[in-house]
Amino acid sequence: QVQLAESGGALVQAGDSLRISCTGSGPTYTINTMSWFRQAPGKERVFVAGRRHFGGSPFYADPVEGRFTISGDDDGRHLYLQMTDLKPEDAAVYYCAGATTILGRPLITRTGSYSYWGQGTQVSVSS
């Protein structure tokens, strides 16, 4: 069974940078797309960024385009999200997700496309 675990969440100030990580265990070679989602209190879980293994440009949600960078290994063992110029509206629990299929838009943005989820890591941004 694939397991994903996020780490690196913290309380930062607006304008700061932060990198969060996701570590996969088990048969992660079955994963072909990995993404980050976030969920703020009282709101739905939404897509942030995604990457397909073995090629293809990453995908970003409009609010983070140009500020966040997704990277990782193509074996599903590690996924990262480098966040710069953080804003209070970026505060949320960030989740790592893995899908066994190669996803493009719009499926890559949908939570139902993913089979594996981590428990989340909290990112808080003070103004």
NUGU-90900 format. One record per residue: residue number from 1; x, y, z of N, C-alpha, C, O, CB in turn. Coordinates in pm, 1 decimal. Each point is the difference from the previous one (the first is absolute). Glycine has a CB too. Layout:
REM NUGU-90900
{node NUM,{X,Y,Z},{X,Y,Z},{X,Y,Z},{X,Y,Z},{X,Y,Z}}
...
//
This chain:
REM NUGU-90900
{node 1,{84.9,-118.8,0.0},{-84.9,118.8,0.0},{89.0,124.6,0.0},{92.4,12.2,80.5},{-277.8,-136.7,42.8}}
{node 2,{155.6,216.0,-215.0},{73.4,125.9,-4.9},{-40.0,88.1,117.3},{-118.3,11.1,32.5},{133.0,-26.2,-283.0}}
{node 3,{81.0,76.1,312.4},{-25.9,98.2,105.8},{77.0,127.2,-31.5},{114.8,-4.6,-44.2},{-151.8,-178.4,216.2}}
{node 4,{-27.5,296.1,-148.5},{60.5,130.8,-23.3},{0.6,77.5,131.0},{-97.4,-2.4,75.2},{20.5,3.6,-317.1}}
{node 5,{186.2,66.9,268.1},{11.5,76.7,124.3},{61.8,135.5,-28.8},{110.5,9.5,-53.5},{-88.2,-221.4,187.1}}
{node 6,{-95.1,316.5,-97.5},{48.7,135.9,-21.3},{78.3,48.1,122.2},{-19.2,-48.9,111.3},{-176.6,96.5,-263.3}}
{node 7,{283.4,48.4,128.7},{75.6,62.4,107.9},{44.1,139.0,-42.4},{-3.7,35.1,-117.9},{81.5,-260.2,199.4}}
{node 8,{-36.2,302.8,16.5},{57.9,130.2,-29.5},{-92.0,118.2,20.9},{43.5,114.4,-13.5},{94.9,-231.4,-145.1}}
{node 9,{-264.5,93.0,191.2},{-90.2,111.3,24.5},{45.9,83.4,118.5},{61.9,-51.5,93.2},{-248.9,-82.7,-188.3}}
{node 10,{156.2,263.9,91.0},{45.9,88.9,106.1},{-81.8,127.8,0.8},{-80.9,24.9,-89.4},{311.8,-120.3,72.0}}
{node 11,{-208.1,175.4,120.1},{-56.1,135.0,7.3},{105.8,95.3,-54.1},{112.0,5.5,50.9},{-260.3,-62.3,151.1}}
{node 12,{111.7,131.4,-305.6},{93.8,94.3,-61.1},{-67.8,135.9,-11.5},{-120.1,14.2,23.4},{235.9,-200.5,-151.9}}
{node 13,{-35.9,284.9,92.0},{-54.8,133.2,-22.1},{-27.1,21.9,-149.0},{62.0,-62.8,-85.8},{61.4,148.9,288.7}}
{node 14,{-215.3,2.3,-230.9},{-28.6,33.9,-139.4},{128.3,44.9,-68.8},{77.8,77.8,55.1},{-314.7,-12.1,4.5}}
{node 15,{257.4,-116.3,-181.2},{120.0,30.8,-75.0},{111.4,-102.4,15.7},{95.7,-0.3,-77.4},{-157.2,235.2,102.3}}
{node 16,{49.3,-321.9,74.9},{101.7,-102.6,22.5},{-12.6,-112.6,-101.5},{-96.2,-8.3,-76.3},{97.9,65.0,319.7}}
{node 17,{99.5,-143.0,-241.1},{2.1,-120.5,-83.0},{-1.9,-122.0,90.1},{41.0,5.8,116.0},{85.4,113.8,-299.3}}
{node 18,{-174.6,-230.3,128.2},{-7.7,-124.4,76.7},{-1.9,-115.7,-99.6},{-60.5,9.7,-106.8},{-64.7,103.2,300.0}}
{node 19,{190.8,-220.5,-157.6},{-6.7,-122.2,-81.8},{-61.9,-111.0,82.7},{44.7,-29.0,110.9},{158.8,97.8,-245.0}}
{node 20,{-305.9,-129.8,79.5},{-59.4,-116.3,64.1},{31.1,-123.3,-83.3},{25.4,7.6,-120.2},{-209.6,133.6,221.1}}
{node 21,{181.2,-255.5,-32.1},{42.2,-124.8,-62.7},{-105.2,-108.1,17.8},{-82.4,4.8,91.3},{320.9,56.7,-51.2}}
{node 22,{-233.5,-158.0,-128.9},{-84.5,-118.3,9.6},{88.8,-121.4,-25.5},{72.9,-5.1,-99.0},{-281.9,132.6,22.7}}
{node 23,{202.1,-223.4,165.2},{78.9,-121.6,-13.8},{-91.7,-118.6,-20.8},{-93.5,-21.6,77.1},{274.5,118.3,66.6}}
{node 24,{-154.0,-173.4,-248.0},{-82.5,-116.0,-29.7},{68.0,-129.0,43.1},{122.6,-10.7,-2.2},{-222.6,134.6,-189.0}}
{node 25,{19.0,-221.4,230.3},{51.6,-132.0,34.1},{-92.2,-104.8,-59.8},{-112.6,29.3,-40.1},{217.1,57.6,254.0}}
{node 26,{-53.9,-211.1,-219.1},{-77.1,-105.3,-63.5},{24.6,1.3,-150.5},{100.3,55.2,-45.2},{-274.8,-40.2,226.4}}
{node 27,{85.3,-74.4,-259.0},{19.0,-9.2,-145.2},{-27.1,131.1,-72.8},{-94.1,9.6,-78.8},{31.8,-248.0,95.3}}
{node 28,{144.4,338.8,10.0},{-23.0,131.9,-60.0},{26.4,0.6,-150.0},{-36.3,95.6,-68.6},{97.7,7.6,286.0}}
{node 29,{1.2,-208.5,-269.1},{24.3,-6.8,-144.6},{-131.4,-6.8,-78.2},{-1.5,19.4,-121.6},{220.5,-134.6,166.1}}
{node 30,{-327.3,88.0,24.7},{-131.6,-5.0,-64.8},{-59.2,139.4,-21.9},{-100.5,14.8,-69.5},{63.7,-238.0,174.9}}
{node 31,{98.9,324.7,-46.2},{-51.0,136.4,-10.6},{57.3,65.6,-125.1},{119.6,-11.3,-26.8},{-141.4,28.5,278.5}}
{node 32,{-62.2,50.5,-327.5},{43.1,69.9,-119.4},{-25.2,150.1,1.4},{52.2,73.4,-83.8},{-94.0,-282.2,-34.2}}
{node 33,{-37.2,253.0,212.4},{-24.4,143.3,16.2},{-2.7,29.8,149.8},{-64.0,-71.0,77.5},{-67.9,85.6,-297.0}}
{node 34,{201.7,90.3,258.3},{-3.7,43.3,139.9},{-29.8,148.9,5.1},{49.6,78.2,-81.1},{114.4,-258.9,148.4}}
{node 35,{-245.9,217.8,29.6},{-44.4,138.4,7.5},{-10.7,46.5,143.7},{0.4,-79.0,94.4},{-123.1,49.3,-308.1}}
{node 36,{113.1,160.3,226.6},{-29.2,63.1,126.9},{-138.8,63.4,-5.7},{-36.7,65.0,-97.9},{282.8,-23.2,138.4}}
{node 37,{-321.2,-62.3,66.2},{-128.1,65.3,20.8},{7.9,74.2,133.2},{88.6,-26.2,81.4},{-215.2,-151.5,-216.4}}
{node 38,{34.8,269.1,156.3},{-6.5,66.6,130.7},{-144.7,21.2,38.8},{-89.6,8.0,-84.1},{309.8,105.9,43.2}}
{node 39,{-239.6,-105.1,171.7},{-134.3,19.1,53.4},{6.0,97.9,115.8},{65.0,-25.4,101.4},{-132.9,-207.1,-172.1}}
{node 40,{-0.3,343.9,54.5},{-10.9,99.6,105.4},{-123.4,-31.8,83.5},{-90.5,-67.9,-48.4},{206.4,243.9,-93.9}}
{node 41,{-121.8,-128.6,266.7},{-114.0,-29.0,86.5},{-132.3,41.6,-65.0},{-15.0,112.7,-47.1},{164.0,-83.5,246.4}}
{node 42,{-243.5,-121.9,-200.6},{-131.2,28.8,-53.3},{-9.9,2.3,-150.8},{-104.6,33.8,-55.4},{69.8,91.3,257.5}}
{node 43,{144.2,-161.2,-269.5},{0.3,3.7,-146.0},{30.8,-138.0,-56.8},{45.1,-89.9,70.9},{26.3,330.5,-65.3}}
{node 44,{-96.9,-254.8,-135.4},{28.6,-126.3,-67.0},{150.6,-17.3,-21.8},{76.4,96.6,-1.4},{-301.4,-86.6,-111.0}}
{node 45,{263.6,-133.1,96.0},{137.4,-30.8,-35.0},{19.5,34.4,-147.8},{-77.4,-43.4,-85.2},{91.8,-141.4,261.9}}
{node 46,{89.7,263.0,-206.2},{19.9,46.3,-136.1},{140.1,-31.0,-50.5},{95.2,-12.0,77.2},{-261.6,191.2,-35.3}}
{node 47,{175.7,-191.4,-170.5},{125.6,-29.7,-66.3},{95.7,117.6,9.1},{-40.1,115.7,-12.5},{-80.0,-270.1,-141.9}}
{node 48,{247.7,122.9,176.5},{103.4,103.0,5.6},{99.6,-17.3,-115.1},{23.9,92.6,-77.6},{-50.0,-80.0,328.3}}
{node 49,{83.3,-132.2,-260.2},{100.0,-26.1,-102.9},{11.1,-149.4,-22.1},{-24.5,-78.4,91.6},{150.6,287.6,-30.6}}
{node 50,{-89.2,-249.6,-182.5},{12.9,-141.8,-29.4},{108.7,-25.9,-102.7},{31.1,85.6,-82.8},{-271.6,-115.4,136.4}}
{node 51,{297.1,-88.4,-46.9},{100.9,-37.7,-98.4},{-19.8,-145.3,-40.3},{-35.1,-84.7,82.2},{197.4,252.0,13.8}}
{node 52,{-139.6,-193.9,-221.4},{-7.9,-135.9,-50.8},{140.8,-58.1,-6.6},{95.3,69.8,-34.6},{-304.7,-15.4,-98.2}}
{node 53,{221.4,-179.8,165.5},{130.4,-63.0,-2.2},{48.1,-20.3,-144.2},{-79.5,-20.5,-91.7},{26.7,-93.0,310.3}}
{node 54,{183.3,119.6,-235.3},{65.8,-27.3,-127.1},{-37.9,98.4,-110.4},{-23.3,-38.6,-114.6},{28.8,-199.0,180.8}}
{node 55,{-11.2,362.6,-29.9},{-14.1,101.2,-103.7},{-129.2,77.5,6.5},{-94.1,-39.2,69.0},{234.4,-101.4,-207.6}}
{node 56,{-144.6,249.4,67.3},{-117.2,85.6,-1.5},{16.7,117.7,93.2},{62.8,-11.3,105.2},{-202.6,-184.9,-160.8}}
{node 57,{84.9,306.8,17.8},{8.1,119.1,82.6},{-91.1,-13.7,121.2},{-105.1,-63.6,-8.7},{159.2,201.9,-193.7}}
{node 58,{-15.8,-80.1,314.2},{-86.2,-4.2,117.6},{-121.9,90.6,-19.6},{-2.6,85.9,-88.2},{202.9,-134.6,233.7}}
{node 59,{-299.4,26.9,-61.7},{-120.9,80.7,-2.0},{-9.4,78.8,130.1},{37.9,-49.4,106.2},{-154.2,-117.8,-256.7}}
{node 60,{66.0,289.4,141.6},{-17.9,83.5,117.3},{-137.0,65.2,-1.8},{-53.6,35.3,-105.1},{300.1,5.6,114.7}}
{node 61,{-301.1,-26.3,110.1},{-121.5,79.3,12.3},{35.4,147.1,-17.8},{110.3,43.0,33.9},{-215.0,-214.6,121.0}}
{node 62,{11.4,247.1,-207.6},{26.6,141.8,-27.7},{52.3,78.6,120.5},{92.2,80.0,-15.9},{-270.0,-93.6,-154.4}}
{node 63,{121.7,-6.7,291.3},{45.3,81.3,113.9},{146.5,-19.9,38.6},{57.8,84.9,67.9},{-289.4,-95.0,12.1}}
{node 64,{292.3,-101.0,-122.2},{137.6,-28.5,41.1},{98.0,4.6,-116.4},{121.0,-9.3,20.3},{-212.1,-130.8,162.4}}
{node 65,{40.2,154.1,-303.2},{86.9,3.4,-118.3},{105.0,109.8,15.4},{-32.2,115.0,29.7},{-156.3,-202.1,-174.3}}
{node 66,{314.3,49.6,123.9},{108.6,95.5,12.6},{57.6,13.0,139.1},{108.1,56.6,16.0},{-211.6,61.4,-199.4}}
{node 67,{34.9,-168.6,284.9},{49.4,7.4,137.6},{37.4,-138.1,55.3},{91.4,-11.1,81.8},{-234.1,213.9,-47.4}}
{node 68,{74.6,-305.3,-77.4},{24.0,-135.8,48.6},{65.5,-82.9,-109.7},{-25.2,20.2,-118.8},{-172.4,-3.4,275.1}}
{node 69,{282.1,-110.7,-114.1},{64.5,-92.6,-92.9},{-10.9,-141.1,53.9},{39.2,-27.4,113.4},{119.7,206.6,-190.3}}
{node 70,{-212.0,-268.1,-4.3},{-11.7,-141.0,38.9},{116.3,-77.1,-61.9},{39.4,25.3,-113.8},{-293.6,-8.7,130.3}}
{node 71,{307.7,-109.7,59.2},{108.6,-84.2,-50.0},{-6.3,-133.5,72.7},{-71.0,-14.8,99.4},{216.9,216.7,-152.2}}
{node 72,{-70.5,-298.8,1.6},{0.6,-129.3,66.5},{67.7,-107.0,-81.3},{50.7,25.6,-109.2},{-257.3,39.2,221.7}}
{node 73,{207.0,-184.8,-58.7},{58.6,-114.6,-67.8},{-105.6,-70.1,-84.1},{-119.2,5.7,30.4},{286.6,-33.2,155.1}}
{node 74,{-123.0,-38.0,-290.6},{-94.4,-70.4,-86.0},{-34.3,-140.8,50.7},{-73.8,-74.0,-65.0},{164.4,205.8,-125.3}}
{node 75,{-35.6,-167.9,308.1},{-36.2,-130.1,57.3},{-103.4,14.0,110.9},{-35.3,-97.7,66.2},{262.8,13.5,-123.0}}
{node 76,{-275.8,206.8,76.3},{-104.8,20.9,98.9},{47.8,6.3,143.5},{-81.9,5.0,91.8},{-65.0,-118.0,-247.1}}
{node 77,{277.0,112.8,176.9},{52.0,-1.7,137.2},{0.3,139.0,64.0},{-14.9,12.5,121.5},{155.8,-208.5,-184.4}}
{node 78,{-124.1,299.5,-18.1},{9.0,133.5,55.2},{-71.3,99.9,-90.8},{7.0,-6.7,-122.7},{210.8,-53.1,233.3}}
{node 79,{-286.3,152.1,-44.7},{-66.7,110.0,-68.1},{20.9,124.4,84.9},{-8.0,-5.3,122.7},{-165.7,-148.5,-230.4}}
{node 80,{200.4,265.1,41.7},{26.6,123.1,71.9},{-86.7,112.8,-55.7},{-44.9,-2.7,-114.6},{280.8,-73.5,161.5}}
{node 81,{-257.0,174.3,38.7},{-65.8,121.7,-44.2},{77.0,116.9,59.2},{-3.3,23.3,120.9},{-224.9,-137.1,-137.9}}
{node 82,{297.0,186.4,-69.2},{71.1,120.2,42.0},{-94.5,117.5,-14.1},{-48.6,29.2,-109.3},{273.1,-124.7,40.2}}
{node 83,{-250.1,162.5,179.7},{-94.5,110.8,1.2},{74.3,129.9,31.6},{72.9,7.6,98.9},{-260.6,-162.6,-27.4}}
{node 84,{169.4,255.1,-153.9},{63.4,129.6,22.6},{-106.3,108.5,8.3},{-113.1,-19.2,-44.5},{320.9,-57.3,-75.8}}
{node 85,{-170.9,189.5,177.0},{-90.3,113.7,11.9},{-135.9,-43.8,56.0},{-105.2,31.1,-55.9},{223.3,80.8,-136.6}}
{node 86,{-112.7,-183.6,302.5},{-123.0,-53.6,58.4},{-92.9,111.2,44.7},{43.9,103.9,49.3},{81.2,-306.1,23.6}}
{node 87,{-252.9,178.9,-90.9},{-104.3,94.8,35.2},{-92.2,-62.1,104.3},{-7.3,-122.4,10.1},{19.8,227.5,-239.5}}
{node 88,{-82.7,-23.7,306.6},{-92.7,-56.1,99.2},{-101.5,-95.8,-62.2},{-41.7,-96.3,64.4},{69.7,304.4,69.2}}
{node 89,{-67.4,-182.8,-257.0},{-97.3,-88.5,-64.6},{59.2,-135.0,-40.5},{-73.5,-88.5,-43.9},{-42.9,291.5,-37.6}}
{node 90,{247.4,-220.1,95.6},{62.2,-130.3,-25.2},{-8.9,-91.7,122.3},{31.5,-118.6,-9.3},{123.9,229.0,-153.3}}
{node 91,{-197.1,-57.6,274.2},{-8.9,-79.9,121.9},{-103.4,-110.8,-16.1},{-114.1,24.7,-39.0},{182.1,175.0,175.5}}
{node 92,{-26.5,-321.0,-106.1},{-87.2,-116.6,-17.2},{74.6,-124.4,45.3},{119.3,4.0,30.3},{-240.5,105.9,-223.7}}
{node 93,{48.4,-219.7,197.3},{65.0,-129.7,11.8},{31.1,-46.7,-141.2},{-88.0,-4.5,-85.9},{-33.0,-52.8,304.3}}
{node 94,{246.8,22.8,-241.4},{44.8,-42.9,-132.4},{10.2,-152.3,-3.8},{60.0,-62.3,87.5},{66.2,279.4,-119.5}}
{node 95,{-186.0,-274.8,-71.4},{-4.1,-145.0,-16.6},{74.3,-42.7,-126.0},{-8.4,64.0,-104.9},{-210.6,-70.4,225.9}}
{node 96,{290.3,-101.4,-107.2},{65.6,-66.4,-112.6},{-95.2,-108.1,-51.5},{-64.5,-69.0,79.0},{299.4,115.6,14.4}}
{node 97,{-243.5,-61.0,-225.0},{-89.9,-98.7,-59.0},{69.5,-72.6,-113.7},{81.0,58.3,-72.1},{-279.6,80.9,135.7}}
{node 98,{166.4,-266.9,-79.0},{58.3,-80.1,-105.7},{-106.1,-71.8,-81.5},{-98.1,-51.0,54.1},{300.7,23.1,85.3}}
{node 99,{-181.4,24.7,-270.5},{-91.8,-68.4,-90.4},{76.9,-102.3,-81.8},{115.4,23.0,-36.4},{-264.9,180.0,25.7}}
{node 100,{87.2,-313.9,-17.9},{67.7,-103.6,-78.4},{-1.8,30.0,-149.4},{75.6,-60.1,-76.2},{-138.2,-104.9,251.1}}
{node 101,{-21.8,256.2,-216.6},{-7.7,34.8,-141.3},{73.4,130.7,-26.7},{25.6,78.6,91.2},{-245.4,-198.5,-109.7}}
{node 102,{253.0,141.2,-108.5},{60.9,125.9,-41.5},{-113.1,98.4,-26.5},{-81.3,-19.6,-90.4},{285.8,-97.2,-10.4}}
{node 103,{-208.4,221.5,179.7},{-111.7,92.1,-5.7},{35.3,130.6,-69.6},{110.4,52.3,14.8},{-195.1,-154.8,193.2}}
{node 104,{-8.8,152.6,-282.2},{11.6,133.7,-55.7},{-119.1,81.5,46.0},{-82.8,-47.5,77.7},{210.6,-37.8,-278.5}}
{node 105,{-136.1,207.0,153.0},{-117.4,79.2,36.1},{-122.6,-53.7,-72.9},{11.5,-42.4,-115.0},{133.0,245.9,154.4}}
{node 106,{-259.9,-203.1,23.3},{-26.2,51.6,134.2},{14.5,-102.9,111.2},{-7.2,35.1,117.8},{-143.8,124.3,-224.1}}
{node 107,{171.6,-286.9,70.2},{-0.4,-105.3,102.0},{104.6,20.9,108.2},{-21.9,-38.7,114.9},{-60.6,-115.7,-287.8}}
{node 108,{197.1,215.5,138.2},{106.6,15.2,97.9},{-43.6,91.6,114.4},{57.6,-5.3,108.6},{112.2,-31.4,-289.9}}
{node 109,{-268.8,118.9,158.2},{-46.4,94.5,102.6},{-109.6,-56.4,89.0},{-43.0,67.2,93.9},{102.8,114.8,-248.5}}
{node 110,{-104.9,-300.7,128.3},{-114.5,-56.2,71.9},{44.7,-99.5,107.0},{82.6,-87.1,-27.5},{-223.2,118.3,-177.5}}
{node 111,{87.6,-19.2,325.2},{39.3,-89.4,108.1},{-36.2,-144.6,-30.8},{70.6,-91.5,42.3},{-99.6,279.4,118.5}}
{node 112,{-78.2,-209.5,-232.6},{-45.0,-135.3,-31.2},{92.1,-77.1,-92.6},{-16.1,-120.8,-17.1},{-210.5,203.8,49.2}}
{node 113,{323.7,-14.1,-92.6},{93.7,-65.8,-91.1},{112.5,-72.2,73.4},{77.5,-73.2,-61.7},{-131.3,246.7,-106.9}}
{node 114,{63.2,-153.3,299.2},{114.2,-49.8,77.0},{-39.1,-113.2,93.0},{-103.8,4.3,66.0},{205.1,221.1,-78.8}}
{node 115,{-16.2,-326.6,16.7},{-23.8,-115.9,84.6},{66.6,11.1,136.1},{-45.1,-60.9,97.0},{26.4,-73.7,-301.9}}
{node 116,{126.0,212.4,212.0},{80.8,4.5,122.1},{11.6,143.0,51.7},{19.8,94.6,-76.3},{108.6,-296.3,-0.9}}
{node 117,{-141.3,214.3,208.6},{5.9,129.8,66.5},{83.0,-9.5,127.9},{-1.0,-101.3,70.0},{-223.9,162.0,-166.3}}
{node 118,{296.1,47.5,124.3},{65.8,10.2,128.7},{-94.0,60.5,102.3},{-115.9,29.1,-29.5},{337.4,-6.9,-83.8}}
{node 119,{-169.8,-3.5,235.0},{-80.3,53.0,109.9},{0.6,152.5,5.1},{-80.9,60.4,70.5},{130.5,-268.1,55.7}}
{node 120,{41.3,269.8,-200.6},{2.8,145.1,-7.0},{102.5,63.5,92.0},{38.5,-56.9,102.2},{-275.2,47.1,-162.3}}
{node 121,{279.9,128.9,21.8},{90.8,78.5,81.6},{-50.7,144.6,1.2},{-38.7,54.0,-103.7},{236.7,-207.4,48.6}}
{node 122,{-197.4,214.9,173.0},{-58.6,131.9,17.6},{97.8,109.4,-39.2},{113.9,3.4,46.6},{-256.5,-93.7,136.3}}
{node 123,{96.6,178.9,-268.8},{75.8,120.5,-33.8},{-81.6,120.1,45.7},{-113.7,19.1,-43.3},{226.8,-131.6,-156.7}}
{node 124,{-55.1,191.9,286.5},{-66.6,119.6,50.6},{81.4,121.8,-40.4},{123.0,-2.6,4.5},{-222.1,-125.4,190.5}}
{node 125,{30.6,234.8,-234.4},{68.1,120.3,-47.2},{-55.6,119.7,75.2},{-119.1,30.1,-8.8},{157.8,-131.6,-220.3}}
{node 126,{46.1,168.2,301.6},{-42.4,119.3,74.1},{25.7,124.7,-83.7},{98.8,9.2,-72.9},{-50.4,-124.0,292.7}}
{node 127,{-139.0,209.4,-207.5},{12.5,123.6,-80.4},{79.8,106.0,74.5},{20.5,109.7,-51.9},{-239.7,-159.9,-58.9}}
//
